[in-house]
Amino acid sequence: MRRVKIGFVSELFDGPHATPKKTDSGPVFLGISTLNNGRLDLSSVEHLSEDDFPRWTKRILPSEGDVLFSYETRIGQVALMQAGLRCCLGRRMALLRPKSDELSSQYFVYYYLSPSFQEYLRCRTIHGCTVDRISLTDFPEFEISIPPIFVQKSIAHILGSLDDKIALNRRINQTLEAMAQAQFQSWFVDFDPVKAKQQILEAGGTAREAELAAMQIISGKDPRQLKTFQQTQPQQYAELEHTAKLFPNRLVESELGLVPEGWEYQRAEKIADIGIGKTPPRNESQWFSTNSNDIKWASIRDMGESGAYIIDTHERLTTASVEKFNVRRIPQNTLLLSFKMTVGRVAITTEEMLSNEAIAHFNLNAKSSIGTEYLYLYLKSFDYNSLGSTSSIATAVNSKTIKEMTVLVPTSSVSARFEMGMKPLFDEMLVRQKENSSLIETRDSLLPKLLSGEIDVSSLEINS
């Protein structure tokens, strides 16, 4: 293990100090928000034109293996440049290109994310009037510890394998949630099964023909496929037939527009016990904790980093603080909704926990005919701009607004059938989230031990 200056084993490049004109398609303009704990998050990116691309890559064209990091505002965030991505750097972003025979890109990313280097960055952060920053002039002089290159690659391989599994689980969960949202959209937003029935009946068709039309919509099968389905899987066909019968035959007028007959909009406070979290005084550090024996305290940041379920939180509150400040305890399987600053983040609790005052809790009451999965999908698709008339929805929404939100409540039979179909999807998402929580804990505990040499991997053989 040797100590070297970053500038000795890599080249450093600064990004542009302006923003190009945005386009709907074309090369990707990487903002610092795409940097996500070692990987690029391209779920929401901006583009620039092909004509402007040469100008914005004049300083440097990012290529596979480059290390991207933020030197302003999001200090400590870093990502490895992936293959096949045509992009340019955004503002407040720099690029480090390691010398391949001296420094492994993957190793450096993990080194950058290590607690010791993150603390070093905090110590070197310059606190300005508007933003915090680290000096790019000084950055090449920062020192890091590096073992021989083959050891670096072994360390990166071990940690990267864990991250690959974490990423795979996240992609699978995104697919599962997309499937759930598609069915929710069809049944409870577009009312496709009801419209299919109504259209047949208005055209003079029979009740059976209307029912078959709904079955086609629900199953995604045409008449020929439906006939085959009946012959080859009679039990599943009977279940589909039963589901189609549960939907009303027509849409009727309501105060909020057309809805299926027998369904209604209800105020959120009628179907759920709604509470708001609380934050003890921030200047009194004794109330806050990271001790696993204390109570998890959810923030909007935690909700943004979770999936459908919130399992881990960055901070906890002591039992003493919960009692002193009367912080509301949130039961397991409660729906959380952020309604201040960042509006519309949704997650389901997996155990008793707490939250800050920017998060509302929806604990469905015993009389409610809808389930947590339904409410999760409803709030994920809700138009929060409808809640306020100010220019900033984040300041327009308050606890009273949340309690008065309208929720579409279908008949209990339709709701029960929907929940039955959703349960396997949500159960699978929860299993994968819990596995990721365990994988992340393993990776984070291995990281400092591998980087320090406490765990010796010099004899590990990896395939190139």
N, C-alpha and C positions, 0 to 999 in steps of 0.2 A: 504494500500500500504506500503510495507517495502523494504528497501535496503538490498541486500544480495550480498555476493561475489559469482561469478559464480561457483567456486570450492566447495561451500557449498551445492549447489543444483544439482550438476552434476559431472560426471567423464570425464576427458579429455584424449584422446589418439592421439598419433602422427602416421602419416602414414609412409611408407617406404621411405628411402632416396635414392632410386634407381628406375630403371625402368625394369620390367620383359621383357623377350623375347616375342615379339608380335606373335599372331597366328590369323588365319582367323576366328576362332570361339572359343567358350568356355566362361568361366566367364568374366565379364566385368572389365576392368582396368579403374577406374575413374580418369580422368585427371581434373585439376582445370577448364578447359574450359567447363566442363559439369555443373558447378554451374551457375545457371541462375535465379537470383532474387527470390530465395526461392524454386525453383524447379530444378530437374535434367533434363538437356537437353540431351537425349540419341539419338539424330538424327545422330550423328557421333561419334561412340565410338570405342575403341580398345579392344582387347581380349588377354587373356593369357591362357596357357594350364591347363588342369585339374591337371597334374602332378606338375606344379609350384604353383597352387592355395594355398595349405596348407602353403607353405613357406611365401607367400605374405599376408596371413591373420593370421600369427602367433601372431602378436601384437594385432590385433583386427579384428573381422569379422563384417562388417557393417550389421545392422539389421533394420527393420522397426521402424521408430520413432527417429533414430539417427539424429543428426544435423551435417552436413558436411560443412566445411568452409576452405577457403584458407588463409594461414598465410604468404604467399609470393607472390609478383607480383600482383595478383588480390585481393588486400586487400578490404574487404567489401562484397565479394561475399559469398553466403551461400545457402544451399539447404537442404530440408528435405528428408531423406532416405525413399524410397518407398518400398512397400511390394513386395515380390517375385523376387527380383533382387539379383542374386549371383554376388558379386563383391568384389574388394579389393580397398583400398585407393591408390591414386596416390601420386607422389611427391608434396611437398608443400601444402599438404592437411591434416587437422586434423579432428577428430571426437569427438563430445560432446554427451554424453549419459545422458540425464536428469533423475533425480530421480522422478519417475512418480507421487509421492504424493506431490512433492514440485514445480515442474516446468513442464509445458506443452511444448512439443517439438514445436508444431505449434506456440504457443505464443512466444517462444524464437526466432523462425525464424523471426517473424514479428518485434519483439523488435530489433533484429540484423539489420534489414533493415530500421529501423526508422531513420529519419534525425539526431536525437540527438545521437544515438549510432554510426552511421556512422561518425559523427563529432568526437566523442570520439576516435574511431579507428584511424582516421586521426591524431589526436593529439598524439596517442601512437605509431604511425608508426615510425620505425627506418629506416632511409634512408641510404642504403648501397651504395657501389661503383657500384655494378651490379644490385641488386634488392632491393626493399622495402620489409620490413617484420614487423610482430608484434611478440613479444616474447611469445612463448608458456609457458615459465617458469612463466611469469607474468600474463598470461591470466586468470588463476583461481582466481587471486586477483582482477580482474576487477569487478566492482559493477554494478548490475542491479536493477531495481525496479519491484517488482512482487506483484500483488494483490492475494487474495485467489485463490486456484487452480480452483474452479468452475467459477470464474470470468475470469481467464486466458482462460479457454475453451470456454467461451461465446465470448470473443474477437476474438479468433482464428476461431470460427464458422462463425462470421459475415464476417471477412476478407476473410476466406477460401471460402465462398460461392461466393463472387465476383471473386476470382481467379479461381474457378472452371468454372464459366461462361466464363471468359476470355480464359481459356485453351480450352474449348469446341469450341468457335468461331475460335480459331487458328487451331484446328484439322479439322474443317469443311472447312476452307479456304485452308488448305493444300490438302484436297481431291479435292476441286473444281479446284485448280491450277493443280493438277496431271491429272485431266480429260482434262483440256485445253492443257496441254503439250503432252498428249497421242495423241490427235487429230492433233496437230501441227506436231508431229513426223511422223505420218502416211501420212499426206498430203504433207508436205514441206521438209521432210528430207528423208524418205524412198520412197516417191512418190508411195505409194501403189495403189491408184485408177488408176494412169497412167499405172503402170506396169501390173495391172490386165487387162486393156484394150489391151495393147500391146501383152500380152501373148496369148489372145484369137484370135486376128487378125492374129498374126504370125502363129498360128496353123490352119488357114483357117476358123475361125469362122466369123459370121456375125457381123455387127455393133451393132445390137440389143443384141446379146450375149455378146459382149464386154461391152456394157452399163450395162447389168444386173450383170456382174462380178464386175464392179466398184461399183454398188449399194450394192452388198453384202459386199464389203470391207468397204464402208463408214458406213453402218448401223450395221455391225457385225452380220448379219442374213444369214442363209443358204437359198437355193432356196425355200424350203418348208415354212420356216418362212416368207420369202419375199412374197410369194403368199398369205399367211394368212393376212399379213400386208396390202396388196393391197385391200383385201376384207373388212377388218374391219376398216381401216383408209385410205380411198382413197385420202383425201387431203394431208396427210403427205406423202403418197406414191408418189404422184405427185411432191411434193417438193424434195423428195429424187431423183426421176427420173431426175428432172431439174438439181439438183446439179451434178449428175453423168455426164450429158451431157457437163458440163462446163469444165471438165478435158480433156486435149489433149489425143490423141491416142498413142503417142510414146515419147520416150526419145531421145534427140539429143545431140551431142557433144558440149561442151563449153570449155572455157579456164580453168574452174574449175571442169571439169568432166561432166557427163551426167546430163541433166536437162530436164524437160518437154518442149515440143515444144511450142514456144511462150513466155516462161518465160526467164528471164535474170538476171544476177548479175549486180548490179549497185553500184557505190561508195556511201558511206553513205552521203557525202556532197551533192550529187545530189538529194537525196530524203528528206533531212532535213537541217534545219538551225542549225549548230552545234556550241555551245559555251562552254566556260570553266569558272568555278567559280573562286573566289579569296578570299584570307584571308588578312584582315588588319593586321598591325603589332601587334603581340601577346603581346608585352611588353607595349602596349598602351591600357589599359583595358577599356577606355571610349568608344571604338567602339563596344564593345560586351555587350550583354544584355540578360536577361531572362524575360524582361517585355513583356507582351502579346500584347502591342501596337506596338512593334518593329517587324521587318521582320524575318520570320523563315529562318535559315541558316543551310542547310543540310550538314552533314558530312558522311563519310563512316560508322562510328558507327551508325548513325541514319538509314542508309540504311540497315545495318545488323539487326537492331532491328525491322524494319518495315516488312510488307508483300509486296504484289504487289504494294500497294500504300504507299506513305510517307505522313503521316498526321501530326506527331509531330516531333519537333527537340529539342535537348538539349540546343541549343544556338540560339540567334537571333543577328542581326546586327542593329544598329541604322540607321535611315534615313540619318543622317549626314555622317556616314561612307560609306554608299552606294554611296552617291554623291561624297565624297572626293576621294575615291579609285576606282570609276567607276566600282563598282561590278555589274555584269550582272544580271538583273532580269529574272527569269525563269517563263514563262507562265504556267497556269494550263494545265493539261493533256500533259505535256512534259515528255519524257523518260529520266531518269537519269542513267548514267553508271559510275561506279568507274573504273579508269584506272591507278591509282598509288597506291603503297603499297599493297592494296588488290584489285586485278583486277577481274572484272566481276560481281559485285553486281549491280542489276537492280531494279528500282522502278519508279512509275509514280506519278507525282505531282498532288495534289488535289486542289491547289491554287497557286497564285503567291508566289514564294519564291526565296531564294538564295542558293548558295553552295560554298564550298571551291574549291581550284584549283585541287584537286584530282578527281573531278567529271565533266564529260562531259554531255551536255544537247542536246538532239535530239528533236527539234521541227519540226515535219513533215510539209513540205510545201504543198501548195494547189494542186500542180500537182502530188503529190505522190498518188499512187493507194493503198498503204497499210495503215492500221490503227495502232494506238498506241498499241493495244492488240497484233497484229501480231508482231510488232517490239519488244515488251517486251519478247514474247516467243522466238523470233529469237535470241535476245541477251542473253537470259538465257541459250540457248543451244549452243551458239557459242563457238568454240574452240579458246580460246585466246592465246594458245601456238603457233598458226599459225602466230601471229602478230610479233614475235620477235625471234631472233636467239641466244640471250644471255642466260646464265644459269639461270638468274632471269627475268622472264617475267615482273615483277613489275618495273624493270628499263628499259626494252626494249620498252615499250609502251609510246608514247607521243601524243600530240594533233594532230600532222600531221598523225600519224598512225591511230588514231581514225577516222579522216575525210576520210582516204583512205580505210577503212574497206569495204569489199564487202557485200552487202545485196541481198539475193535472192528476186526478185520481180515477183510474179505470175501475170497472167492477172487480170485486174480490176474486172472481173466478179467472178473469183474464190476468190479473196481477199475480195470482198464485201460479198460473201456468207459465208466465214469464219468469218468475223467480226460480221455478223448477229448471228451466232451461239455462238460466244464468249461473246457478250454483256451481256446476262443474267448471265453468270458465273462471269464475272468481276464486274458487278453491285452488285451481291450478296456478293462478296468478299469485296467490298468497304463498303457496309452497315455494315457488321460484323466488319470490321476494325474501322469504326467510332464508333460503339457501344463499342468496346473494349477501344477506346480512352476515352470515357465517363466513362466507368467502372473503368479504371485505375485512372482517375482523382478523382472519388468518393472514391476509396480505399485509395489513398494517402492522401486525405484530412481527412478521418476518422481515419487513423492510429495513428497520434499523439494525437488526441482527446480521442481515446479509451485507449491508453497506459497511458495517464496522468490521466485518471479518469474524464476528463471533460464531457464525455458521460458515464453515469452510466448504466452498463448492469448487475448489481448484481441481478436484479429481472427477468432477461431473462431466460426462460426455453428452453433448447435444448434437443433433443433426443440423447441418447447415441449411 
